[in-house]
Structures are given as structure tokens and as C-alpha cells.
């Protein structure tokens, strides 16, 4: 059986017969749904642009798709250094904001399912109390969101959930743009997910279907609502089961790896890991070795074009799949290959 890569459509064991409360409907803000995370960010950028805000304070380590909606609207970008565990440096964040002139949006993203540190939460509170707009990107922690003082919270749902499209913006502010639904790009991706649900592995036909549907979503504005099937699925997913399986798989894999690889996000109380992220000397080489065994592990991320030579970009990260599709035997399969290839504590040989 293949491990990792795109989700298949959800099976009955992770669905509830009646509608449920989604985890990200927290606090006083209203939740609006859009097609993609990129579309959610475009809606925020468009709203703030109309108010004269064109300056973004942003984590130095990031995916290019996070910053593209702002850059495409002509925003300037000020990067905040990261800590050793790839969180925004709270002290540096405040200093960067103080060095700017005029209004700005502070973009905070805690990666890999971790919760914001006390220092980052305090910095966000101070900034909000001084009138600075703050956006909390909850994409990697949609199972346990909230807790950070923010004007906007967003999450791209297809990263961690078995849905074809969908993202949310949570805010008390009015004026967010959501386009009317036209031709639904998510429906094509649902078809690919249905194909994978009946495949023994990722066939070439299924791979091609995912590539085509993902390309179509990337080409769309993302500011339409998600397709109706996605909205229905969001309302019926069993989030407790989905989260519990991730936590359990992460705990099992940490135990099996037995300290052979440094782990960026070891599971802790109150966190739900997105993946188990390890440091390795040659992630591309190890990624290929895993793929030869039908284990597909993503690498975070190629260097973003908004970065300068002064940014120390992490190039040693590999993310291991631990999601709801898998059980302890699957974690043992991943660990056996990693342990076999590991000659010393800092990475693959």
C-alpha cells in the first residue's frame, strides 16, 4: 500500500451521520469559506488594500503561495527571523514592526501543528492593542486553532483534511470578498480522490488526475466558495478521530525512530502534528529512497523569491506522513527504512 501523497475521499470511519461543530469556529469572529487558502489570503489582502495597507510583516521561512497574494497586489514585505525550531522570533517581530512607517499586516504562522509560544502570543497581543492588524495562519493546526490575538485567522483545509478544496477566514471585520460560485474546480479533484479510494496504489491514471485537478485549483482565483460536496464533508468529518490518529501515529513513529533523527515537532500535550518533521543531511536523497518503497514524504519548502541572501533557509527538513489513513504497522514500515539508512544521529547516509 502507498503511504502519503494526496488524500482519497473520506471513508465512513471518519464521517459523522449528523453535522458537527468544526474546530476553527472559535471566538467571536464569523467564518467565511473560500475555495483555496490562496483565495482566502487574496480576500484579506484586497480588504486591507482598500484601506490603504500595503505592507506585510512575514515569517522568513515560508511557502511561496503564502506571500504571493500580497506581492501580486504590490505589497512590500519585511521578513522576521525564525528561531531554531522555525517559529517567528517574537522579539524580532516587534522590532520589525516598530521600524516600519504606516500601517502593516503582521502574518503569523506556526508550522507543523505546534501551538504559538507564550512569547509570540504576548507579542501578538501587544501589536493588536496598538492597532496593528494581525493574521494568524492556522493551516497546520486546524485541529487546534485559536489562542492568538488576531484580526483575521485563515486555514487551507485540503492540507490536513480529506476534502478536495476549501479554506476559511475567521474575522469580526466586514467587507471580505467572496466571489459567486461558477465552474467548480474542486469537483475535478473530488473525482481524483474517488479514483484513489478504489486504487490499491497510486496508479498512473490517478496521478495524472491529481496533477490536472491540482493545476486547475492553482490556476483559479480561489475566491469562490468551495464546492458543495466539500462543504457537506466539512460539516460531517469526525475531527476527534482524525486528530487522535495523527497524534497516535506521531507518538509511535517517535518511539520507533528512537532518537536517530532530530525532530522539529515532537508531539506534546495539546498539539496535533501535521506531519512528523525530521532533520536529515540529504532530504532529497532520503525522499527518493522512501518513494522507491511507495512512501511519499514532502519537503518544506523551496527558497522563496522574496528572500535575500541574508535569510538562512532550512534545507534539511523532511515531513513524514502520519495522518488518519495509517496505523502502527504503517509507522513501523516508515521507521524500518529510516532506521536502516541511518548511520548516525543527524541524518541519512
Kinemage of the C-alpha trace (Angstrom):
@kinemage 1
@onewidth
@group {chain A} dominant
@subgroup {mainchain}
@vectorlist {calphas} color= white
{ca unk a 1} P 0.000 0.000 0.000
{ca unk a 2} L 1.174 3.516 -0.763
{ca unk a 3} L 1.783 5.840 2.190
{ca unk a 4} L 1.442 9.601 1.796
{ca unk a 5} L 0.612 11.934 -1.098
{ca unk a 6} L -2.894 13.201 -1.932
{ca unk a 7} L -5.855 12.103 0.163
{ca unk a 8} L -8.504 9.766 -1.158
{ca unk a 9} L -12.144 10.624 -0.477
{ca unk a 10} L -13.015 10.061 3.201
{ca unk a 11} L -14.162 6.652 4.331
{ca unk a 12} L -17.156 6.063 6.655
{ca unk a 13} L -14.907 5.585 9.708
{ca unk a 14} L -14.019 9.313 9.714
{ca unk a 15} L -17.505 10.666 8.975
{ca unk a 16} L -20.353 11.519 11.348
{ca unk a 17} L -24.012 10.979 10.433
{ca unk a 18} L -25.043 14.365 11.820
{ca unk a 19} L -23.434 17.801 11.333
{ca unk a 20} L -20.627 18.634 13.769
{ca unk a 21} L -19.016 21.770 15.166
{ca unk a 22} L -15.853 22.497 13.195
{ca unk a 23} L -12.724 23.193 15.299
{ca unk a 24} L -11.986 26.590 13.732
{ca unk a 25} L -15.368 28.108 14.661
{ca unk a 26} L -13.871 29.580 17.842
{ca unk a 27} L -14.167 33.028 19.380
{ca unk a 28} L -16.456 35.835 18.267
{ca unk a 29} L -15.403 36.003 14.615
{ca unk a 30} L -17.561 34.906 11.683
{ca unk a 31} L -16.305 32.109 9.431
{ca unk a 32} L -16.366 32.597 5.651
{ca unk a 33} L -15.460 29.747 3.295
{ca unk a 34} L -13.479 30.112 0.092
{ca unk a 35} L -12.081 27.677 -2.432
{ca unk a 36} L -8.374 27.804 -1.512
{ca unk a 37} L -6.043 29.217 1.119
{ca unk a 38} L -4.544 31.432 -1.545
{ca unk a 39} L -8.038 32.782 -2.245
{ca unk a 40} L -8.606 33.405 1.459
{ca unk a 41} L -5.398 35.439 1.597
{ca unk a 42} L -6.395 37.359 -1.536
{ca unk a 43} L -9.669 38.334 0.131
{ca unk a 44} L -7.799 39.664 3.188
{ca unk a 45} L -5.225 41.457 1.031
{ca unk a 46} L -7.962 43.068 -1.082
{ca unk a 47} L -9.841 44.277 2.001
{ca unk a 48} L -6.760 45.812 3.636
{ca unk a 49} L -5.526 47.274 0.337
{ca unk a 50} L -8.811 49.156 0.093
{ca unk a 51} L -7.988 50.678 3.493
{ca unk a 52} L -4.513 51.790 2.420
{ca unk a 53} L -2.479 48.947 3.922
{ca unk a 54} L 0.258 47.693 1.585
{ca unk a 55} L 2.981 46.463 3.961
{ca unk a 56} L 3.375 42.861 5.119
{ca unk a 57} L 5.442 41.608 8.069
{ca unk a 58} L 6.095 37.971 7.311
{ca unk a 59} L 7.967 34.878 8.604
{ca unk a 60} L 11.333 34.487 6.884
{ca unk a 61} L 10.691 30.756 6.387
{ca unk a 62} L 7.512 30.185 4.381
{ca unk a 63} L 5.839 28.677 1.351
{ca unk a 64} L 5.769 30.989 -1.668
{ca unk a 65} L 1.988 30.552 -2.018
{ca unk a 66} L 1.538 32.269 1.356
{ca unk a 67} L 3.127 35.525 0.224
{ca unk a 68} L 2.120 35.557 -3.458
{ca unk a 69} L -1.382 37.071 -2.959
{ca unk a 70} L 0.155 40.110 -1.275
{ca unk a 71} L 3.119 40.523 -3.627
{ca unk a 72} L 0.775 40.308 -6.622
{ca unk a 73} L -1.070 43.356 -5.240
{ca unk a 74} L 2.146 45.353 -4.899
{ca unk a 75} L 2.668 44.965 -1.144
{ca unk a 76} L 6.129 45.388 0.357
{ca unk a 77} L 7.410 42.524 2.503
{ca unk a 78} L 9.518 42.749 5.683
{ca unk a 79} L 10.819 39.371 6.854
{ca unk a 80} L 11.063 38.316 10.504
{ca unk a 81} L 13.895 35.948 11.519
{ca unk a 82} L 12.996 32.479 12.751
{ca unk a 83} L 14.015 30.671 15.905
{ca unk a 84} L 15.936 27.394 15.846
{ca unk a 85} L 12.662 25.450 15.862
{ca unk a 86} L 11.265 27.503 12.948
{ca unk a 87} L 8.891 29.775 14.813
{ca unk a 88} L 8.816 33.551 14.332
{ca unk a 89} L 11.205 35.280 16.715
{ca unk a 90} L 8.826 37.284 18.936
{ca unk a 91} L 11.332 39.982 19.907
{ca unk a 92} L 12.464 40.437 16.318
{ca unk a 93} L 8.828 40.637 15.209
{ca unk a 94} L 8.130 43.617 17.447
{ca unk a 95} L 11.321 45.341 16.334
{ca unk a 96} L 10.485 44.889 12.646
{ca unk a 97} L 7.033 46.420 13.170
{ca unk a 98} L 8.482 49.342 15.110
{ca unk a 99} L 10.874 50.030 12.226
{ca unk a 100} L 8.078 50.430 9.683
{ca unk a 101} L 6.237 53.605 8.756
{ca unk a 102} L 2.493 53.458 8.249
{ca unk a 103} L 0.055 50.590 8.645
{ca unk a 104} L 1.024 46.965 8.155
{ca unk a 105} L -0.328 43.434 8.423
{ca unk a 106} L 1.598 41.031 10.640
{ca unk a 107} L 1.334 37.477 9.292
{ca unk a 108} L 1.959 34.777 11.901
{ca unk a 109} L 2.118 31.067 11.049
{ca unk a 110} L 3.014 28.290 13.444
{ca unk a 111} L 4.103 25.285 11.415
{ca unk a 112} L 3.666 21.529 11.663
{ca unk a 113} L 0.835 21.583 14.242
{ca unk a 114} L 2.667 23.377 17.031
{ca unk a 115} L 0.908 25.951 19.179
{ca unk a 116} L 2.161 29.565 19.413
{ca unk a 117} L 4.713 30.147 22.149
{ca unk a 118} L 3.884 32.364 25.123
{ca unk a 119} L 6.304 34.987 23.771
{ca unk a 120} L 4.632 35.019 20.359
{ca unk a 121} L 1.172 35.224 21.914
{ca unk a 122} L 2.269 38.169 24.037
{ca unk a 123} L 3.802 39.927 21.030
{ca unk a 124} L 0.594 39.474 19.044
{ca unk a 125} L -1.463 40.859 21.923
{ca unk a 126} L 0.760 43.932 22.237
{ca unk a 127} L 0.550 44.563 18.493
{ca unk a 128} L -3.225 44.201 18.381
{ca unk a 129} L -3.643 46.532 21.364
{ca unk a 130} L -1.582 49.124 19.498
{ca unk a 131} L -3.862 48.873 16.462
{ca unk a 132} L -1.719 46.636 14.224
{ca unk a 133} L -3.593 44.155 12.042
{ca unk a 134} L -2.550 40.532 12.727
{ca unk a 135} L -3.316 37.468 10.604
{ca unk a 136} L -2.999 34.001 12.136
{ca unk a 137} L -2.422 31.271 9.532
{ca unk a 138} L -3.857 28.144 11.177
{ca unk a 139} L -3.378 25.823 8.188
{ca unk a 140} L -1.039 23.459 10.043
{ca unk a 141} L -3.159 23.468 13.205
{ca unk a 142} L -6.777 23.388 12.027
{ca unk a 143} L -7.461 20.695 14.636
{ca unk a 144} L -6.396 23.018 17.466
{ca unk a 145} L -6.710 26.626 16.251
{ca unk a 146} L -7.166 29.918 18.063
{ca unk a 147} L -5.381 31.334 21.082
{ca unk a 148} L -3.567 34.125 19.243
{ca unk a 149} L -4.815 37.724 19.249
{ca unk a 150} L -5.577 38.382 15.590
{ca unk a 151} L -7.740 40.425 13.250
{ca unk a 152} L -8.014 37.519 10.809
{ca unk a 153} L -7.446 33.771 11.029
{ca unk a 154} L -7.208 31.639 7.903
{ca unk a 155} L -6.776 27.961 7.174
{ca unk a 156} L -6.363 25.947 3.981
{ca unk a 157} L -8.294 22.743 4.646
{ca unk a 158} L -7.098 20.301 1.995
{ca unk a 159} L -3.607 20.224 3.505
{ca unk a 160} L -4.743 18.181 6.539
{ca unk a 161} L -8.313 17.094 5.770
{ca unk a 162} L -9.723 14.677 3.167
{ca unk a 163} L -11.502 17.355 1.120
{ca unk a 164} L -10.903 18.443 -2.464
{ca unk a 165} L -10.840 22.182 -1.832
{ca unk a 166} L -11.821 24.670 0.837
{ca unk a 167} L -10.373 27.304 3.138
{ca unk a 168} L -11.739 29.622 5.781
{ca unk a 169} L -11.323 33.161 7.012
{ca unk a 170} L -12.438 33.919 10.573
{ca unk a 171} L -12.846 37.591 11.413
{ca unk a 172} L -15.090 40.115 13.093
{ca unk a 173} L -14.446 42.571 10.261
{ca unk a 174} L -16.878 43.165 7.404
{ca unk a 175} L -16.038 43.528 3.746
{ca unk a 176} L -14.267 40.260 2.889
{ca unk a 177} L -14.804 39.433 -0.762
{ca unk a 178} L -16.175 36.004 -1.676
{ca unk a 179} L -16.917 35.574 -5.384
{ca unk a 180} L -20.003 33.784 -6.648
{ca unk a 181} L -19.606 30.100 -7.472
{ca unk a 182} L -19.132 29.419 -11.183
{ca unk a 183} L -17.452 26.313 -12.608
{ca unk a 184} L -16.230 24.322 -9.623
{ca unk a 185} L -12.566 23.330 -9.814
{ca unk a 186} L -12.960 21.250 -6.635
{ca unk a 187} L -15.283 18.779 -8.369
{ca unk a 188} L -12.447 17.630 -10.630
{ca unk a 189} L -10.246 16.982 -7.619
{ca unk a 190} L -13.021 15.044 -5.877
{ca unk a 191} L -13.060 12.754 -8.924
{ca unk a 192} L -9.331 12.103 -8.474
{ca unk a 193} L -9.858 11.421 -4.761
{ca unk a 194} L -12.617 8.940 -5.600
{ca unk a 195} L -10.258 7.195 -8.010
{ca unk a 196} L -7.630 6.832 -5.309
{ca unk a 197} L -10.207 5.456 -2.865
{ca unk a 198} L -10.595 2.346 -5.032
{ca unk a 199} L -6.930 2.027 -6.112
{ca unk a 200} L -4.557 -0.405 -4.443
{ca unk a 201} L -1.860 2.182 -5.126
{ca unk a 202} L -1.331 5.471 -6.889
{ca unk a 203} L -1.807 4.354 -10.497
{ca unk a 204} L -0.508 6.492 -13.336
{ca unk a 205} L -4.092 7.390 -14.244
{ca unk a 206} L -4.828 8.550 -10.708
{ca unk a 207} L -1.583 10.535 -10.539
{ca unk a 208} L -2.450 12.298 -13.784
{ca unk a 209} L -5.922 13.088 -12.448
{ca unk a 210} L -4.452 14.665 -9.321
{ca unk a 211} L -1.902 16.686 -11.291
{ca unk a 212} L -4.591 18.042 -13.617
{ca unk a 213} L -7.018 18.875 -10.797
{ca unk a 214} L -4.340 20.443 -8.606
{ca unk a 215} L -3.148 22.562 -11.537
{ca unk a 216} L -6.707 23.702 -12.124
{ca unk a 217} L -7.112 24.749 -8.496
{ca unk a 218} L -3.803 26.606 -8.613
{ca unk a 219} L -4.925 28.471 -11.735
{ca unk a 220} L -8.264 29.501 -10.183
{ca unk a 221} L -8.609 32.718 -8.180
{ca unk a 222} L -9.595 30.669 -5.152
{ca unk a 223} L -12.024 33.362 -4.038
{ca unk a 224} L -15.137 31.374 -4.903
{ca unk a 225} L -16.800 29.186 -2.253
{ca unk a 226} L -15.695 25.551 -2.057
{ca unk a 227} L -17.808 23.052 -3.964
{ca unk a 228} L -20.967 21.750 -2.325
{ca unk a 229} L -19.510 18.294 -1.674
{ca unk a 230} L -16.625 19.871 0.204
{ca unk a 231} L -18.955 21.958 2.345
{ca unk a 232} L -21.060 18.897 3.203
{ca unk a 233} L -17.943 16.877 4.048
{ca unk a 234} L -16.522 19.648 6.253
{ca unk a 235} L -19.734 19.586 8.277
{ca unk a 236} L -19.592 15.803 8.811
{ca unk a 237} L -15.923 14.940 9.416
{ca unk a 238} L -15.108 13.309 12.745
{ca unk a 239} L -12.385 15.719 13.835
{ca unk a 240} L -11.718 13.927 17.117
{ca unk a 241} L -10.920 10.676 15.306
{ca unk a 242} L -8.820 12.430 12.658
{ca unk a 243} L -6.778 14.250 15.300
{ca unk a 244} L -6.379 11.240 17.601
{ca unk a 245} L -4.970 9.100 14.803
{ca unk a 246} L -2.403 11.761 13.894
{ca unk a 247} L -1.284 12.105 17.490
{ca unk a 248} L -1.035 8.346 17.984
{ca unk a 249} L 0.898 7.792 14.743
{ca unk a 250} L 3.315 10.591 15.635
{ca unk a 251} L 3.916 9.123 19.085
{ca unk a 252} L 4.521 5.655 17.666
{ca unk a 253} L 6.913 6.933 14.999
{ca unk a 254} L 8.902 8.993 17.517
{ca unk a 255} L 9.317 5.906 19.679
{ca unk a 256} L 10.355 3.738 16.738
{ca unk a 257} L 12.921 6.255 15.491
{ca unk a 258} L 14.452 6.226 18.968
{ca unk a 259} L 16.414 9.475 18.678
{ca unk a 260} L 18.078 8.681 15.363
{ca unk a 261} L 16.782 11.858 13.727
{ca unk a 262} L 16.273 15.321 15.246
{ca unk a 263} L 12.522 16.017 15.269
{ca unk a 264} L 11.229 19.553 14.740
{ca unk a 265} L 7.755 18.951 16.164
{ca unk a 266} L 7.663 16.093 18.657
{ca unk a 267} L 4.074 15.590 19.833
{ca unk a 268} L 3.255 17.440 23.037
{ca unk a 269} L 0.079 17.901 25.036
{ca unk a 270} L -2.481 19.953 23.131
{ca unk a 271} L -0.818 19.660 19.716
{ca unk a 272} L -1.882 17.693 16.647
{ca unk a 273} L 1.098 17.284 14.285
{ca unk a 274} L 0.563 17.943 10.585
{ca unk a 275} L 3.445 15.570 9.772
{ca unk a 276} L 6.393 14.369 11.789
{ca unk a 277} L 9.167 16.655 10.565
{ca unk a 278} L 12.745 15.427 10.841
{ca unk a 279} L 16.138 16.957 10.062
{ca unk a 280} L 18.306 14.988 7.645
{ca unk a 281} L 21.578 15.695 5.883
{ca unk a 282} L 20.257 14.989 2.372
{ca unk a 283} L 16.443 15.166 2.306
{ca unk a 284} L 16.194 14.726 -1.475
{ca unk a 285} L 18.155 11.508 -1.353
{ca unk a 286} L 16.110 10.136 1.523
{ca unk a 287} L 12.884 11.247 -0.126
{ca unk a 288} L 13.810 9.227 -3.228
{ca unk a 289} L 14.657 6.187 -1.130
{ca unk a 290} L 11.282 6.366 0.611
{ca unk a 291} L 9.466 6.826 -2.702
{ca unk a 292} L 11.087 3.661 -4.033
{ca unk a 293} L 9.247 1.880 -1.205
{ca unk a 294} L 5.972 3.696 -2.041
{ca unk a 295} L 6.303 6.119 0.887
{ca unk a 296} L 5.817 9.726 -0.212
{ca unk a 297} L 7.287 12.373 2.105
{ca unk a 298} L 7.140 16.111 1.267
{ca unk a 299} L 9.972 18.595 1.719
{ca unk a 300} L 9.312 22.092 3.145
{ca unk a 301} L 9.937 24.359 1.070
{ca unk a 302} L 11.939 25.661 -1.893
{ca unk a 303} L 13.579 29.028 -1.239
{ca unk a 304} L 11.022 31.817 -1.646
{ca unk a 305} L 11.749 34.553 -4.214
{ca unk a 306} L 11.110 37.297 -1.629
{ca unk a 307} L 14.083 36.123 0.439
{ca unk a 308} L 17.514 37.700 0.302
{ca unk a 309} L 20.926 36.120 0.710
{ca unk a 310} L 20.791 37.154 4.378
{ca unk a 311} L 17.995 34.645 5.121
{ca unk a 312} L 19.340 31.329 6.407
{ca unk a 313} L 16.933 28.961 4.671
{ca unk a 314} L 16.482 25.482 6.201
{ca unk a 315} L 17.345 22.844 3.601
{ca unk a 316} L 17.376 19.770 5.822
{ca unk a 317} L 13.683 19.046 6.520
{ca unk a 318} L 11.624 16.004 5.545
{ca unk a 319} L 7.972 15.540 6.568
{ca unk a 320} L 6.778 12.016 7.322
{ca unk a 321} L 3.095 11.159 6.774
{ca unk a 322} L 1.193 10.321 9.986
{ca unk a 323} L -2.397 11.107 9.008
{ca unk a 324} L -5.672 9.306 9.676
{ca unk a 325} L -5.215 6.714 6.927
{ca unk a 326} L -2.473 4.878 8.771
{ca unk a 327} L -1.953 2.569 11.732
{ca unk a 328} L 1.021 1.377 13.759
{ca unk a 329} L 2.102 -1.133 11.093
{ca unk a 330} L 2.472 1.722 8.608
{ca unk a 331} L 4.617 3.683 11.059
{ca unk a 332} L 6.781 0.587 11.520
{ca unk a 333} L 7.215 0.390 7.750
{ca unk a 334} L 8.410 4.014 7.606
{ca unk a 335} L 10.657 3.636 10.642
{ca unk a 336} L 12.286 0.414 9.423
{ca unk a 337} L 13.570 2.131 6.293
{ca unk a 338} L 14.697 5.248 8.171
{ca unk a 339} L 16.480 3.246 10.863
{ca unk a 340} L 18.144 1.046 8.242
{ca unk a 341} L 19.507 4.069 6.376
{ca unk a 342} L 20.606 5.997 9.444
{ca unk a 343} L 24.225 5.615 10.383
{ca unk a 344} L 24.411 8.388 12.976
{ca unk a 345} L 22.070 10.701 14.884
{ca unk a 346} L 21.996 13.617 12.442
{ca unk a 347} L 20.623 12.209 9.213
{ca unk a 348} L 20.590 9.666 6.423
{ca unk a 349} L 23.700 8.177 4.934
